[in-house]
Amino acid sequence: MGFGIGDLFWIFLLLSSLQPLWQRRQIEFRRVRTIQQFQQQRKSRVILLIHRQESISFLGIPVSRYITIEDSEQILRAIRLTPPEVPIDLILHTPGGLVLATEQIARALIRHPAKVTVFVPHYAMSGGTMLALAADEIVMDANAVLGPVDPQLGNFPAASILKVVEQKPIGEVDDQTVIMADLARKAIEQVQRFVRTLLKDSIPTEKIKPENIENIIDALTTGRVTHDYPITAEEATQMGLPITVGLPRVIYDLMDLYPQPQGGRPSVQYIPMPYDNGRPILPTPKGRPLEEPSPSQFNS
């Protein structure tokens, strides 16, 4: 019995619908395998907190990924399942998130007896920086950045709200702003108290000198710069944070397995080939490099 055109169409439609599922399963398998390899190399528990979908939309409504209660539940469970003598390696790529969830994760990290290392391949802003402060060591890419942890009330920095009541006569300030200023002061004090707890936990490991703690708190929590200000590895080191520059190759491999969903044409595109003396090395099936094609070859 042969297949008709209609049968072939339905088979093609079925295979097309199954292809995305197959691709997801394949990439999930590669993720697990890569994480297992990294854990074996480091003899540690590897935990990933990657919010790769920084800007997507659903039905035209912008959707953002950030640290949530669900994240804290999952990470706390991973920490509970880690034996006390096993180090934890946390790979961070996040714009920040809920203060409650961030503090829960950070407290669990500082309570873990073995060494905690945070890896930052690109950025760990706001709450991500707070999680980095809970680590014994922060390993960053040379171009990666951290960010301030000053609290935000709604759309306004707490430090800026305080400026209003400091610079204007109290009689010219409306009641709502006075209330917001009171909340802003409390929020800053709470964040400073928590950051101080994180930094003092690092003193026994001699990673952070006691005389640097207040300078770090002042730089990160008082709103001296905007909330999205990028703190480079060099600047973080000058503050006194325990920064190491240079990530293992496997970290970049893991990031490649968590791609940003594409919604149309790519905004960045390149041919991923190694270069030698300014010319790309094009591999052949036998492993011999080919010369870079000339423009005439494309036009023939």
QUITA-V880782 format. One record per backbone hydrogen bond with DSSP energy under -0.5 kcal/mol. NH is the residue of the N-H (numbers start at 1). CO is the residue of the C=O. Records with the same first field share a line. If there is no record, write none. Layout:
NH: CO + CO
//
This chain:
8: 4
9: 5
10: 6
11: 7
12: 8
13: 9
14: 10
15: 11
16: 12
17: 13
18: 14
19: 15
20: 16
21: 17
22: 18
23: 19
24: 20
25: 21
26: 22
27: 23
28: 24
29: 25
30: 26
31: 27
32: 28
33: 29
34: 30
35: 31
36: 32
37: 33
38: 34
39: 35
40: 36
41: 37
42: 38
43: 39
44: 39
45: 87
46: 44
47: 45 + 89
49: 91
51: 49 + 93
52: 50
54: 52
56: 63
58: 61
61: 58
62: 60
63: 56
65: 53
67: 96
72: 68
73: 69
74: 70
75: 71
76: 72
77: 73
78: 74
79: 75
80: 76
81: 77
82: 79
83: 81
86: 83
87: 43
88: 115
89: 45
90: 88 + 117
91: 47 + 89
92: 90 + 119
93: 49
94: 123
98: 67
102: 98
103: 99
104: 100
105: 101
106: 102
107: 103
108: 104
109: 105
110: 106
111: 107
112: 108 + 109
114: 84
117: 88
118: 137
119: 90
120: 139
121: 92 + 119
124: 145
125: 94
126: 148
128: 125
129: 126
130: 126
131: 127
132: 128
133: 129
134: 130 + 131
135: 132
136: 116
137: 116
138: 242
139: 118 + 137
140: 138 + 244
141: 120
144: 141
145: 122
146: 231
147: 124
149: 220
150: 220
153: 156
154: 152
156: 153
158: 151
161: 157
162: 158
163: 159
164: 160 + 161
165: 161
166: 162
167: 163
168: 164
172: 169
173: 170
178: 174
179: 175
180: 176
181: 177
182: 178
183: 179
184: 180
185: 181
186: 182
187: 183
188: 184
189: 185
190: 186
191: 187
192: 188
193: 189
194: 190
195: 191
196: 192
197: 193
198: 194
199: 195
200: 196
201: 197
202: 198 + 199
203: 200
204: 200
205: 202
206: 203
207: 202
208: 202
212: 209
213: 209 + 210
216: 212
217: 213
218: 214
219: 215
220: 216
221: 217
222: 218
229: 226
231: 146 + 229
232: 230
233: 144
236: 232
237: 233
238: 234
239: 235
240: 236 + 237
241: 236
243: 241
244: 138
246: 140
251: 248
252: 248 + 249
253: 249
254: 250
255: 251
256: 252
257: 253 + 254
258: 255
272: 270
273: 271
276: 279
279: 276
281: 274
282: 280 + 290
283: 281
287: 284
290: 282
297: 294
298: 294
299: 295
300: 296
//
